[in-house]
Amino acid sequence: MFLLIVGLLLFLGAHSLRMLAGDWRNRQLARLGPLRWKALYSLPSIIGFVLLVWGFGLARQHPVLLYVPPIGLRHLNTLFTLLAFILIAAAYVPANHIKKKLGHPMLAGIIIWALGHLLATGMLHDVLLFGTFLLWAVIDFFYSRRRDCAADVRYSAGTISGDIITIGVGIVGWALFAFVLHGWLIGIKPLG
């Protein structure tokens, strides 16, 4: 569990610099330039990600049951993850109404992904991983929206074609992950 906690702290800590130390981050970005800043920023993120994946794998070997979710919530998680993949796609596909409306659809996708997994799983390591991501994403989403409002940020207008591409990319990504990669990478086949 220790490696999982350290990994979460490093990974989410690096992704929280804008919230926690925005002025310092901006000074470093200006001093180092975008490429060097991204290289330095990526190092703790990658180390944190490796540690949280490794720690999660180790924690799964010694499970501690906290609650038993009803089977229906596991099925509901399938819908939650589909929505999460569409929201994450919306962060990258240009000119879609989802990004126009939410501003930060990736954070919204992480919220839905984490919530769905909390509803579907009940082990301590699951609650630690998904609960931490949920809490972080909720805080970052509201912080980011408030920052956007203060800076009067405007997102580009959405188009129907942008929406169709967003939904299509999200569905394809979800299907690939749900039917192939989840079992291969995590060892659990959510859809058989």
N, C-alpha and C positions, 0 to 999 in steps of 0.2 A: 504494500500500500504506500510505502514511503516514496518509491520511485514515481508512482502515479501522482502523488501530491506535488513532488518537486517538478515533475513534467508539466502539470497544470499551472503551477506558479510561474515557471519560465515562459511557457507558451502564451498563456493569457496575460501575464505581466508585460511581455513584449508588445502584445496587441492592445495594451491599455495605456501606452505612453501618451497618446494624444489626450486621453481623459485625465490622467494623473499628473503629467508633466508636459503639457502642451507647449508652453513657452520654451522650455529646455529642448524639447524635440525640434521645434522650429529653428532654434539657434544652431543645433547640431546639423540639421539638414542644410541650412545656409552655409555653414562652415565647411562641411564635408562634400557637399554636392549630392545630387540624387543617387548616383550609382554607388558611391562609397557608403552613403547612409543606408541604402537598401542592403548592401553586403553586410554591414555591421548589425543591422536590425534583423537580418535573416538568421544570423548565427544562433542567438538564443532561441529564436522561434523553432529552428530545425532541431536543436538539441532538446528543447522542451517537448516537441512533438515526438521525437524518438523515445524519450524517457516516459512520456505518458502512455504511448502504445506498449512499450515494454512493461511498464508498471501495471497497466490494465491486464495484460496477458498473465503476469505473475499473480495478480490479485484474483483472477478467475480460477486459478488452481486451488485457492483456499476460500471458497465462497461463504459469505455470511448472509443468510436470508433475513431481510427486514420485513417484507410483505409479499403476499402472493396476489398478483393482479388477476382479475377475471380474464378468461380467455378472449372475450370480446375486445378487450383493450389492446390485445396483440394485433387483432385484425384492424382496429382503428389506427394503430401505429403505421400500418401500410399506407393509409390515406394521408396521415400526417407527413410521412417521409416523401410521398409523391408531391405534396404541396411545398415541402421544403426544397426539393430539387427544382421545382418551377421558380420559386422565389430566388434561389441562388442563381439560376440561369438569368433571371431578370436583372441581376447585378451586372451582367456582362453583355447581354444582347442590347444593342442600341435602340433607342426610340420605342420603348414599350410603356404602356400605361401603368404597369405595376411599379416600375422605378419612379415614374412621375408622381405617383400617389404616395409611396412609402419613403422614398428618398434613399433608404438603406435596406433593400430587399434581402441582402445576404444575412444581415443580422436578424431580420424577421424569419428567414429560413432556418437559421440556427436555433432560434427560439422554438419554432414548431418541431424541428428535429429532436431537440433535447426534451421537450415536453412529451412528445409521442413516446420516446424511449423510456422516460420516467414512468409513464402510464403502463408500459408493456413489460417492464422488468422490475425486479424487487430486491436485487442483491446489493450489498453495501457498495461494492466497487462501481456498480451501475449508477447508483444514487450519487456517489461522489463525482463521477465523470460527468454524467448528464445534468445533474443538479448544479454543478459549478459552471458548466457551459451555459445553462439556462439563466442563472443569476447574472453572469457576466454579459450575456447578449442583451438581456432586458435593460441593464444599466447603460450599456454602450449605445443601444438603440435610442433611448430617451435622451442621453447626453448628445448624441450626434444630431438628432432632430432639433434639439434646443440650440446647438451650435449653428446649424443651418439657418434657423430662424433669425438668430442674432446677426448672422452675416448676410441675410437676405439671399440665400442660395436658391436658384431656380433650376429645376431639372428640365431637360429637353422634353418636348411634347411627345406623347406616345402615338403610335400608329397601329392600325389593325394588323399590318404585316409584321411589325415588331412584336406584337402580342402573340401572333400565331407561331413565329419563330421561337419566342421565349417558351411557350407551352410545349412545342415540339421538342426543343432541346432538353427541357426539364423532364419530359416523359421518357425520352430515349436514355438520358443519363440515369434516371431512376430505375428503368427496366434493366439496364446493363448492371447497375450496382445490386439491385434486389435479386436478380436471377443468377448472376455470375460472380461478381466481385465480392459481395458480402460474405458468401460462403468460403470463397478462396482466401480472402484477407482476414476475416474475423472468425471463421469456423462455424458460423451459424447461417443456415439457409432459411431466411424468413418466409420464403414462398415455396418451400419444398424443394 
